[in-house]
Amino acid sequence: MEVFEIEKRLVKGAIYGFLIGLALAILFIPDTITRVETNVINVTTSYTISMREYSLKLLRFAVKTSLATTVVLWIREFYLGPRKKGEPSFLIGFVKSFAIVFALIILVVVAISLIT
């Protein structure tokens, strides 16, 4: 029965991670690309990404977030072990997991934006 509970938590985490990743991708990934060419005068070129390419970027980010969430939850289960009967309810665990994963996602987004 314990394995089923761990699997259930991992699947829920993956689904929530996917949805949160998709929401963050919609917020932070732009649908236009701006390129500045420096010659004698600065020319700024901006064009819109096709809907197919944009949706694939969103899905790619959401899947990466989902996988990261699943890995974080698996590591948590591996190191902390199964929950005991007296531990807090699902809601407190969900809020903790959400806060940790959200912080990791924000750090990754900031790191990526600093690189590019």
C-alpha positions, 0 to 999 in steps of 0.5 A: 500500500505504501508504494501506491501512495508514493506513486500517487504523490509522484503523479500528482506532483507531475501533473501539478508541476506541468500545470504550474510550468505551463502557467509560468511559461505563458507568463514568461516566454515571449511570443516575439523575438527581438534582435538588435543588429549593430552596424553604423546604426542600431537596427532592431528587428522584431518578429512574431514566432509561429503559433506552432513554435510558440506552443512547442516552447511552452510545452517543452518548458512545462514538461521540464518543470514536470520532470523537475517536480517529479525528481524533487518529490522522489528525492524528498520521499527517498531521504525523508521516507514514508509519512507516519500517521501523526504527520500533517495533512496533505494540504500542508505537504502540498503547500511545502512542495509547491513552495519549494518547486516554485522557488526552484522554477523561479531560480531556473527562470532567472538563471536562464534569463541572465544567460540569454 
